């Protein structure tokens, strides 16, 4: 496929067929995706390829606590897991909330789940002293995640970048033997899409980019 076609047609795939995802295809996907940039080209990422059904089911369970809070906040009209505002729903409401099936089913249904880890010893967290949640360390891992999804699309497969299980990172590390110095950045179910998406909906360019300043005129208006 042409690069721009892949970029414009790579959806978040949460429903999969029962078709296989062979190791040779996974190998091609990762072999090409590994050329993603990272801070200082330190390449401090590791990908755990999980096929075992019990491990995938365990990852699905580990995603549920965060998914419950997510669903409870959405039902309450909130922006879920927003770092600027505490949740307006109490713990008992969160615990009683049943999240949508699509927030855990992909881990069980996909033939492969990729767990992306980044070595905190080699990232440059230049925003660590600011009075907000740090985001810059993601620059050393998320380009790789997106490259994987683009490569999967090119191979006729698909997946979705999920982070719900990250809220239970200590248990994820215990499950998969991940060292303490690594952070879990994303969990990506990967497989053959149950349906094909040919057109994605996104806001127009004029709502994305502005000239010179945040309050500047829209680019491409």
N, C-alpha and C positions, 0 to 999 in steps of 0.2 A: 504494500500500500504506500501511497505518497505520504510524506511526513505530515503535511497539513491535514490530510484526510484522517489520519490516525488521531491527531490532536483534537480534531473537531468531532470525533465519533467514539471516544473512549468513555463509556459510561461507568457509573458505580453499579457493578453486577452483584446482586445479592441472591439470585436464584439460579441454580445450576441443574444441568441434566445429570444423569448417572454415568455419563461418558468419562473415560479415563483422561488423565493428564500425564503422559509418559515422561520418564526422567530425561529423555533426550530433549524434549521440548522445554522442560523446566531448565535444563542446562543451557539451551540457546537463549532463553529469556534472560537468565541471570548473567550469562557470559557477555551479552550485549549491554545489559543494564549497568554493569559494573563500571562503565566509563562515565557514570555520573560524577559531577564535581563534588568535592568535599573540602572543608576548611584546611588550607595548607597542603592539600592533596595527601592528607594523612591516612585517608581510607580506613577510618576506625570503626567501620560498620561490620556486623556479622548477621547472617541470615540463617535462621533455623528452619529447615524444611520439615514440616510435620505432616506425616501421612497416617500415623497410628490413630485408629478411630477413637480409642479411649482418651488419648491426649487431646484430640480435637474436641471431644465432648467436654473434657475438663476446661479447655479454653472457653468454650461456650458458657459454661457455668460461671467462670471467673468474670465474664463480661456482664453478667446479670445485675450485680449490685449497682454499677454505674448506669446501666440501662434503666433500672427502676427509677433512679433519681431523674434521669433524662426525661423519661415518659411522664413522671409526676409533675415536673416543672413545666413541660409543654402543656399538660392538661390544665395547669394553673395559669397559663398565659405568660409564662416566663421564658426568657432566653436560657436554655439549660446549661448548667455548668459554667455560667458566666463568671469570670474572675473578678468583675467589678461589683457584683451584687451577691449577697448570700441568698440561698434558696428561701423562698417564701412558704415552703411546705415543710412540715415537721417529719421527723424520722419515722414515726409510725405510719404516716401516709405514704412515704417513699417505700417502706417495707411491704406495704399492702398493694402496691401498684404492680400490675402485670405488664411488662413491656411488650411491644409488638414482637411477634415471632421472628421477623426479619432481623432483629438485633442480635439473635443468637443462632438461628438456624443455619446461616451460611457456614459456620465453623463445622457443623456436623455434616452438611450436604456437600461441601466442596471436597474434591479428592485430595487437595493439598492446601495447607495453611502455612503461610510464610510469616515468621516472627522476626521483625527487624530490630536489631539492637545496636546501640552506639556506645563506644568507649568514651566515658566522660573524662578520661585522662588525656585525651587528645583533642577535644573540642575547644573552640575559643568562645566561651560564653561571655561576650563583651558587654552584655546587658545584665550581668549577675548582680551588680550593685545598684541597679535602678529599683524604684519602689513599685514594681509590677512583676507579673509572671515573666520569667525568662523565655524568649522565643528564638533567639539567634542560634542556640545549639542545634536546632532542627535543620539549619542550613547544611549540616554535614551528613544528614541521613535522608531527609525527605525527597531530595532530587533523585536518589536511588530508588525510593519507593515508587515515585511517579514513572521513572524509566521502566521499572518492572511492569507497571500497568500498561504503558504504551507498547512495550514489547509483547506483552500477552495479547493485546488487541491485534497486533500485527500477525500473531500466530493463530488468530481465531478463537482465543480464550479471553477471559475477563476476570475481574476481581473488584474488591472494594477496600479502601484504606479505612480500617477501624482502629479506635483507640480506647474503647470501653474497658477492655481487659487491663489497660495500663493502670487504672485506678487500683487494681489488685496486684501491682507489680511484684511485691515480695513473694506472693504465691505463684505467679507466673515464673519467676526465677527459680523457685524451688522445683516446680514441675519440670522445667527444661534444663536445669543445671546451669543457669546463666550466672556468671560471676558478679559480685557486688559492684565492681567498678563500671559495669555496663548499665545503661538505661534501656528499658523497653520502649520503643518509639511508635511502633505500629504492628498490628496483626492483620494480615491480608489473606482472606480466603481466595483461592484461585481455582478456576475450572472452566468448563464449557458453559456458556450462558444459556439459560432456558429460553430466552428470547433475544432477538437481535434489535438493538437500538440503532437507528440510522440518523437520527437528528436530535441534538441536544439543545436544551433551552438555556440561554444565558442572557444576562443584561447586555444592552448595547455598549459598544466601546466608549461612547460619550459619558456613560455612567461609571466607567472604570478608571479612566485616565484624565488628568487635568494638566494644564500647562503651568510650569514654574513654581506654583504654590498650591497647598492643599485646597485653598479657596479660589484658585485660579480658574480661568475659563476651561470648559470641557474640551478635551482633545478629540478631534474627529466629529465635532458637532455639525 
